[in-house]
Amino acid sequence: MQRRKSSRLLAIGALAAATALGLTACGSGFSSSSGSTSAASTKDLTHKDTALSVLIGSSGPAETKAVTDAVSSWSKSSGTKASVTAASSLDQQLAQGFASGKPADVFYVASSAVAGYAKAGDLLAYGKMLPKKSDFYPTLVKSFTVNGTFYCAPKDVSTLGLVINTDMWKQAGLTDADVPTTWAQLKTVAAKLTTSGHVGLAMSPQYERLGAFMAEAGGTITNAKGTKATIDSAANAKGLSYVQDMLKAGSAKFSTDQGTGWGGESFGKGLAAMTVEGNWLTGALQTDYPNIKYKVAEMPAGPAGKGTLQFTNCWGIAKDSPNQAAALKLVEKLTSASQQLSFSKQFGVLPSIQSAASTWKSQNAALVPFLDSVAFADGVPNQDGSADVVTAFDTQLPSLKTGDPKALLATFQKNFAAVLAK
């Protein structure tokens, strides 16, 4: 999940935040062939009586402890030894494990990385073996589906929402009736909230934030099958132009222009009355800016309707694991409703299964807009090599205020088309 630049898009996420990261249909379907092993049933899984190793890309001590405690509890009840390692560099350590033929048995996989690992034959495609596979949100299943094969269980999710400083809101004479639900309303309140001391809206200058506006304008990254880049479109240009208009008007600023590392920092320091961020922001505010009072709203709808981005990771199981059967049982436990609700309390993620939604909402009433947004969220591009292309696009977005949205998209289109051509 995208916390600052891309810590949650990781693998965080989701925190993601990543999605951090469709986050729509660009999350399903690929033209590349898959070389991974897909067992026909649980009977075909390896069953050696060996200990399991779990490798995670943690957002911090709270997540590490939560996962470690959950795995330890499962280990005691199942009788299978298991240990957790928080990676210092997840991608590097996974690559080393795959190359040596001795990878971790269970590990985090970002939605942007699943196609590459699938193509290399590193992943066990176990999605269809999950007893409650239909319980996962469909948008998340798309993010971990390659060539029609559901590879791995989404471990959680984060989405983007509009976060509002309620003190600044009241000072501007605004009420609950003014919470924006459309682009026009957002532009109006951003202007009203802008003062000499703070801007109406601040965001990080990256696709993993601005992509929400592209989606709300009807823009996509690829066609439905994920085989053709569709970035250089009038819809995507409309989304970027909308943000550009607010930047030029002075009612919006990028965090980089405020001397902060991300939109959440601008918001926490009182430099912005609103920000576009994910649910991981709530933890950061509690820790670093506990005096900030805020409320969360869904992203305002654009010309094409509601839209936002989602960030997620899955629990990967190694093809070379000697104990795939136990690994699958562990994943089932880690993605159960009770365990996901526990994770949510401990490090702020949203549950990836629909059956946990009602309980989660009752426990997190102020944050409900984040979970409700999963229904219309787009997953970040997950084709093999797409992460590098998105990163390159991010380096260009700080120039949006004075730049040409169409030119920025044209470069993004060219680079993404090259990825798909592979």
C-alpha positions as CSV (number, residue, x, y, z in Angstrom):
1,M,0.0,0.0,0.0
2,Q,1.4,3.3,-0.9
3,R,2.5,5.1,2.2
4,R,4.9,7.6,1.0
5,K,6.3,7.3,-2.5
6,S,5.6,3.6,-3.0
7,S,6.2,1.7,0.2
8,R,2.7,0.1,0.1
9,L,2.6,-0.6,-3.6
10,L,5.4,-2.7,-2.8
11,A,5.6,-5.3,-1.7
12,I,2.9,-2.2,0.2
13,G,0.5,-2.9,0.3
14,A,-1.6,-2.2,-0.1
15,L,0.8,0.3,3.6
16,A,0.3,1.2,0.5
17,A,-0.7,1.4,-0.3
18,A,-0.7,0.1,-2.8
19,T,-1.8,0.1,-4.1
20,A,-1.4,0.7,-4.1
21,L,-1.0,0.8,-7.1
22,G,-7.1,-1.3,-12.0
23,L,-6.6,-0.8,-9.6
24,T,-9.8,-2.0,-13.0
25,A,-9.7,-4.5,-15.6
26,C,-6.0,-3.9,-16.3
27,G,-5.5,-6.4,-13.5
28,S,-6.7,-9.3,-15.5
29,G,-5.4,-11.1,-18.6
30,F,-1.8,-11.1,-20.0
31,S,-0.3,-11.9,-23.3
32,S,2.8,-13.6,-21.9
33,S,2.8,-17.3,-21.3
34,S,3.0,-18.7,-17.8
35,G,5.7,-21.2,-16.7
36,S,4.6,-21.8,-13.2
37,T,3.2,-25.0,-11.8
38,S,-0.5,-25.3,-11.1
39,A,-1.4,-28.4,-9.1
40,A,-4.7,-30.0,-10.2
41,S,-5.9,-30.5,-6.6
42,T,-4.6,-30.4,-3.1
43,K,-3.7,-34.1,-3.5
44,D,-0.9,-33.0,-6.0
45,L,0.7,-30.6,-3.5
46,T,4.1,-31.5,-1.9
47,H,3.6,-32.9,1.7
48,K,7.1,-33.2,3.2
49,D,7.2,-32.8,7.0
50,T,9.4,-29.7,6.9
51,A,9.2,-26.3,8.6
52,L,7.8,-23.4,6.7
53,S,9.6,-20.1,6.2
54,V,7.5,-16.9,5.7
55,L,9.1,-13.8,4.1
56,I,7.3,-10.5,4.4
57,G,7.8,-6.9,3.2
58,S,6.7,-5.2,6.4
59,S,5.5,-1.7,6.9
60,G,6.9,-1.6,10.4
61,P,7.2,-3.3,13.8
62,A,3.4,-3.5,14.2
63,E,2.9,-5.5,11.0
64,T,5.9,-7.7,11.7
65,K,4.7,-8.6,15.2
66,A,1.1,-9.2,14.0
67,V,2.2,-11.6,11.3
68,T,4.8,-13.3,13.5
69,D,2.2,-13.9,16.2
70,A,-0.4,-15.2,13.7
71,V,2.1,-17.6,12.2
72,S,3.2,-18.8,15.6
73,S,-0.4,-19.4,16.7
74,W,-1.1,-21.4,13.6
75,S,2.2,-23.4,14.1
76,K,1.2,-24.4,17.6
77,S,-2.2,-25.5,16.6
78,S,-1.1,-27.3,13.4
79,G,2.0,-28.9,14.7
80,T,4.0,-27.6,11.7
81,K,7.0,-25.4,12.6
82,A,7.1,-22.0,10.9
83,S,9.1,-18.8,11.2
84,V,8.7,-15.3,9.9
85,T,11.4,-13.0,8.4
86,A,10.8,-9.3,7.7
87,A,12.8,-8.7,4.5
88,S,15.2,-5.7,4.3
89,S,14.8,-6.0,0.5
90,L,11.9,-8.3,-0.4
91,D,12.4,-8.4,-4.2
92,Q,16.2,-9.1,-3.8
93,Q,15.7,-11.8,-1.2
94,L,13.0,-13.5,-3.2
95,A,15.2,-13.5,-6.3
96,Q,18.0,-15.0,-4.3
97,G,15.8,-17.7,-2.9
98,F,14.3,-18.6,-6.4
99,A,17.8,-18.7,-7.9
100,S,19.1,-21.0,-5.3
101,G,16.1,-23.3,-5.5
102,K,15.4,-22.7,-1.8
103,P,12.9,-19.9,-1.7
104,A,10.7,-19.0,1.3
105,D,7.7,-21.2,1.3
106,V,5.2,-18.4,1.8
107,F,5.8,-14.7,0.9
108,Y,4.3,-11.4,0.0
109,V,3.8,-10.8,-3.7
110,A,2.8,-7.3,-5.0
111,S,0.2,-7.2,-7.7
112,S,2.8,-5.5,-9.9
113,A,5.1,-8.5,-9.5
114,V,2.8,-11.5,-9.9
115,A,3.0,-11.7,-13.7
116,G,6.8,-11.7,-13.6
117,Y,7.0,-14.5,-11.0
118,A,4.3,-16.4,-12.8
119,K,6.2,-16.2,-16.1
120,A,9.4,-17.4,-14.5
121,G,7.6,-20.4,-13.0
122,D,8.3,-19.4,-9.4
123,L,4.7,-19.5,-8.1
124,L,2.3,-22.2,-7.3
125,A,-1.0,-21.3,-8.8
126,Y,-3.2,-22.4,-5.9
127,G,-6.1,-19.9,-6.1
128,K,-8.7,-22.4,-7.3
129,M,-7.9,-24.6,-4.3
130,L,-9.0,-22.0,-1.8
131,P,-12.2,-23.2,-0.1
132,K,-13.5,-19.6,0.0
133,K,-12.0,-18.3,-3.2
134,S,-15.4,-16.6,-4.1
135,D,-15.2,-14.6,-0.9
136,F,-12.4,-12.4,-2.1
137,Y,-13.4,-9.1,-3.7
138,P,-13.5,-9.6,-7.5
139,T,-11.3,-6.6,-8.2
140,L,-8.6,-8.2,-6.0
141,V,-8.8,-11.5,-7.7
142,K,-8.2,-9.7,-11.0
143,S,-5.0,-8.3,-9.7
144,F,-3.6,-11.8,-9.1
145,T,-5.0,-13.5,-12.2
146,V,-2.6,-14.2,-15.1
147,N,-3.9,-15.7,-18.3
148,G,-7.1,-16.7,-16.6
149,T,-5.4,-18.4,-13.7
150,F,-6.0,-17.1,-10.2
151,Y,-2.5,-17.5,-8.6
152,C,-2.6,-16.4,-5.0
153,A,-4.9,-15.2,-2.1
154,P,-5.0,-11.4,-1.7
155,K,-3.8,-10.8,1.9
156,D,-5.5,-7.4,2.4
157,V,-6.2,-4.2,0.5
158,S,-5.9,-0.4,0.8
159,T,-7.8,2.2,-1.3
160,L,-7.5,6.0,-1.9
161,G,-10.0,8.4,-0.3
162,L,-10.4,12.1,0.3
163,V,-9.2,13.0,3.8
164,I,-10.5,16.2,5.2
165,N,-9.2,18.4,8.1
166,T,-12.4,19.0,10.0
167,D,-11.2,22.1,11.9
168,M,-10.1,23.8,8.6
169,W,-13.4,22.7,7.1
170,K,-15.5,24.4,9.8
171,Q,-13.2,27.5,9.7
172,A,-14.1,27.9,6.0
173,G,-17.8,27.8,6.8
174,L,-18.4,24.4,5.3
175,T,-20.7,21.7,6.6
176,D,-21.3,18.0,6.1
177,A,-23.6,18.9,3.2
178,D,-20.5,20.4,1.4
179,V,-18.5,17.2,1.4
180,P,-17.7,16.9,-2.4
181,T,-19.2,14.1,-4.4
182,T,-18.3,15.5,-7.8
183,W,-15.3,17.1,-9.5
184,A,-17.1,20.4,-9.6
185,Q,-17.8,20.3,-5.9
186,L,-14.2,19.3,-5.1
187,K,-12.8,22.2,-7.1
188,T,-15.2,24.6,-5.3
189,V,-14.4,23.5,-1.8
190,A,-10.6,23.3,-2.5
191,A,-10.8,27.0,-3.5
192,K,-12.8,27.9,-0.3
193,L,-10.3,26.0,1.9
194,T,-7.2,27.7,0.5
195,T,-5.7,30.4,2.7
196,S,-2.4,32.1,3.1
197,G,-1.4,29.4,5.6
198,H,-2.6,26.3,3.8
199,V,-3.7,25.0,0.4
200,G,-7.1,23.3,-0.2
201,L,-5.8,20.1,-1.5
202,A,-2.3,18.5,-1.5
203,M,-1.2,15.3,-3.1
204,S,1.9,13.3,-3.9
205,P,2.8,13.8,-7.6
206,Q,2.6,10.2,-8.7
207,Y,0.3,7.9,-10.7
208,E,-0.6,6.1,-7.5
209,R,-2.6,9.2,-6.6
210,L,-3.4,11.0,-9.8
211,G,-4.4,7.7,-11.4
212,A,-7.7,8.0,-9.4
213,F,-8.6,11.1,-11.4
214,M,-7.7,9.3,-14.6
215,A,-10.0,6.4,-13.7
216,E,-12.8,8.8,-12.8
217,A,-12.6,10.4,-16.2
218,G,-13.0,6.9,-17.8
219,G,-9.4,6.4,-18.5
220,T,-7.7,3.0,-18.4
221,I,-4.1,1.7,-18.7
222,T,-4.8,-1.3,-20.9
223,N,-7.7,-2.9,-22.7
224,A,-9.8,-5.5,-20.9
225,K,-7.5,-8.3,-21.8
226,G,-4.4,-6.4,-20.7
227,T,-2.8,-6.8,-24.2
228,K,-2.9,-3.2,-25.5
229,A,-1.9,0.0,-23.9
230,T,-4.7,2.6,-23.7
231,I,-2.9,5.4,-21.8
232,D,-2.8,8.0,-24.5
233,S,-6.5,8.7,-24.4
234,A,-8.7,11.8,-24.1
235,A,-10.1,10.4,-20.9
236,N,-6.8,10.1,-19.2
237,A,-5.8,13.6,-20.5
238,K,-9.1,14.9,-19.0
239,G,-8.1,13.5,-15.6
240,L,-4.7,15.0,-15.5
241,S,-6.0,18.3,-16.9
242,Y,-8.5,18.5,-14.1
243,V,-5.7,18.3,-11.5
244,Q,-3.6,20.7,-13.5
245,D,-6.4,23.3,-13.4
246,M,-6.4,23.2,-9.6
247,L,-2.6,23.4,-9.5
248,K,-2.7,26.5,-11.7
249,A,-5.5,28.1,-9.7
250,G,-3.5,27.6,-6.5
251,S,-6.1,25.6,-4.7
252,A,-4.0,22.4,-5.0
253,K,-0.3,21.7,-4.6
254,F,1.9,18.8,-4.9
255,S,3.7,17.7,-1.7
256,T,7.0,18.2,-3.3
257,D,6.2,21.9,-3.8
258,Q,5.5,22.2,-0.1
259,G,8.8,20.6,1.0
260,T,7.2,17.4,2.3
261,G,7.8,13.8,1.4
262,W,4.1,12.9,0.7
263,G,0.6,14.2,0.8
264,G,0.1,12.7,4.3
265,E,2.9,14.8,5.6
266,S,1.5,18.0,4.1
267,F,-1.9,17.1,5.7
268,G,-0.4,16.3,9.0
269,K,1.7,19.5,9.2
270,G,-1.4,21.6,8.5
271,L,-0.2,22.7,5.1
272,A,-3.3,21.3,3.4
273,A,-7.0,21.1,4.3
274,M,-7.5,17.9,2.2
275,T,-5.4,15.2,0.7
276,V,-5.8,12.1,-1.5
277,E,-4.4,9.2,0.5
278,G,-5.0,5.6,1.6
279,N,-6.2,4.2,4.8
280,W,-2.6,3.8,6.0
281,L,-2.7,7.6,6.6
282,T,-4.8,7.0,9.7
283,G,-1.9,5.2,11.5
284,A,0.6,7.9,10.5
285,L,-1.7,10.6,11.8
286,Q,-2.2,8.8,15.1
287,T,1.6,8.3,15.5
288,D,3.0,11.6,14.1
289,Y,0.1,14.1,14.2
290,P,-2.3,13.0,16.9
291,N,-3.9,16.5,17.2
292,I,-5.2,16.6,13.6
293,K,-9.0,16.0,13.5
294,Y,-10.2,14.6,10.2
295,K,-12.9,12.7,8.4
296,V,-12.8,10.4,5.3
297,A,-14.9,10.6,2.2
298,E,-15.0,8.6,-1.0
299,M,-13.2,10.1,-3.9
300,P,-15.5,12.5,-5.7
301,A,-17.0,11.1,-8.9
302,G,-15.7,12.3,-12.2
303,P,-17.2,12.5,-15.7
304,A,-17.3,8.7,-15.9
305,G,-18.5,8.1,-12.4
306,K,-16.8,6.9,-9.2
307,G,-13.2,5.7,-9.3
308,T,-10.2,5.2,-7.1
309,L,-7.1,3.0,-6.9
310,Q,-6.5,-0.1,-4.8
311,F,-3.2,-1.5,-3.5
312,T,-2.8,-5.1,-2.5
313,N,-0.4,-8.0,-2.0
314,C,-1.1,-11.7,-2.1
315,W,0.4,-14.6,-0.1
316,G,2.6,-16.3,-2.7
317,I,3.5,-20.0,-2.3
318,A,6.7,-21.2,-3.9
319,K,6.6,-23.8,-6.6
320,D,9.7,-25.3,-5.1
321,S,8.3,-25.5,-1.5
322,P,8.7,-29.0,-0.2
323,N,5.6,-28.5,2.0
324,Q,3.0,-26.8,-0.3
325,A,0.1,-28.5,1.5
326,A,1.0,-26.9,4.9
327,A,1.7,-23.6,3.2
328,L,-1.8,-23.6,1.8
329,K,-3.3,-24.3,5.2
330,L,-1.3,-21.4,6.6
331,V,-2.5,-19.1,3.9
332,E,-6.1,-20.2,4.6
333,K,-5.6,-19.2,8.2
334,L,-4.0,-15.9,7.4
335,T,-6.8,-14.9,5.1
336,S,-9.6,-16.0,7.4
337,A,-12.1,-13.4,8.6
338,S,-11.0,-13.5,12.2
339,Q,-7.3,-13.2,11.3
340,Q,-7.8,-10.4,8.8
341,L,-9.9,-8.4,11.3
342,S,-7.1,-8.9,13.8
343,F,-4.5,-7.6,11.3
344,S,-6.7,-4.6,10.6
345,K,-6.7,-3.6,14.3
346,Q,-2.9,-4.1,14.5
347,F,-1.7,-2.4,11.4
348,G,-4.6,-0.7,9.7
349,V,-5.3,-2.7,6.5
350,L,-8.7,-3.5,5.0
351,P,-9.9,-7.1,4.8
352,S,-9.7,-8.7,1.3
353,I,-12.8,-10.9,1.9
354,Q,-16.3,-9.8,1.6
355,S,-17.5,-11.8,4.6
356,A,-15.4,-9.7,7.0
357,A,-16.8,-6.4,5.7
358,S,-19.8,-6.0,8.0
359,T,-17.8,-6.6,11.2
360,W,-15.0,-4.4,10.0
361,K,-17.4,-1.6,9.2
362,S,-18.9,-1.8,12.7
363,Q,-15.5,-1.6,14.2
364,N,-14.2,1.2,12.0
365,A,-17.3,3.4,11.3
366,A,-15.2,6.5,10.5
367,L,-13.2,4.6,7.8
368,V,-16.0,2.9,6.0
369,P,-15.5,5.0,2.8
370,F,-12.2,3.3,2.3
371,L,-13.7,-0.2,2.3
372,D,-16.8,0.8,0.3
373,S,-14.4,2.1,-2.4
374,V,-13.1,-1.4,-3.1
375,A,-16.3,-2.1,-5.2
376,F,-15.3,0.4,-7.8
377,A,-11.5,0.5,-7.4
378,D,-9.0,-0.1,-10.2
379,G,-5.9,-2.2,-9.5
380,V,-2.5,-0.7,-10.4
381,P,-0.9,-2.2,-13.6
382,N,0.5,-5.7,-12.9
383,Q,2.0,-6.7,-16.2
384,D,5.6,-7.9,-16.0
385,G,7.8,-4.8,-16.1
386,S,5.0,-2.4,-15.5
387,A,6.3,-1.1,-12.2
388,D,9.4,0.4,-13.8
389,V,7.3,2.2,-16.4
390,V,5.0,3.6,-13.7
391,T,8.0,4.8,-11.7
392,A,9.3,6.6,-14.8
393,F,5.9,8.3,-15.2
394,D,6.0,9.3,-11.6
395,T,9.3,11.2,-12.2
396,Q,7.5,13.3,-14.8
397,L,4.4,14.2,-12.9
398,P,5.9,16.9,-10.7
399,S,6.0,19.0,-13.9
400,L,2.2,18.7,-14.5
401,K,1.4,22.3,-13.5
402,T,3.3,23.8,-16.4
403,G,3.5,20.7,-18.6
404,D,1.4,19.1,-21.3
405,P,-0.8,16.3,-20.0
406,K,-1.0,14.7,-23.5
407,A,2.8,14.7,-23.9
408,L,3.2,13.1,-20.5
409,L,0.7,10.4,-21.4
410,A,2.3,9.8,-24.8
411,T,5.6,8.9,-23.1
412,F,3.8,6.7,-20.6
413,Q,1.9,5.0,-23.5
414,K,5.1,4.4,-25.5
415,N,7.0,2.9,-22.5
416,F,4.0,0.7,-21.5
417,A,3.4,-0.5,-25.0
418,A,7.0,-1.7,-25.1
419,V,6.4,-3.7,-21.9
420,L,3.4,-5.4,-23.4
421,A,5.3,-6.1,-26.6
422,K,7.6,-8.4,-24.6
